[in-house]
Amino acid sequence: MATQIYYLLRSRQDGSYLAARPREGEAKEASAFLLVFNADYEALTYLNAHAPDLANRFSVESLPPSRLSPVLERWGYQGIGVVEEPRQPRVEFYRRS
């Protein structure tokens, strides 16, 4: 039986995670979503495709689903955004309950 592991991009400078944030003018922290990937190579592909100049500032971190809730609470995220197709991203957003 395979166990689901999520992969996140974390800043090497300040330890923050890559998150989807609302457009300007909206409350940023109140509605940020933690971006998660289903594979480590998907996280790296996303980063290299959309921010190649910042790729060396992030590392990939793996977390089991049981550890996501504490991360969401600690950083104040509203939920997660599961990234599909990293080159032309589709993101499924899930609010924390």
ABEGO torsion letter per residue (X at the ends): XBBBBBBBBBBAAAGBBBBBBBBBGBBAAAABBBBBBABAAAAAAAAAAABAAAAAABBBBBBBAAAAAAAAAAAGBAEBBBBBGAABBBBBBBBBX
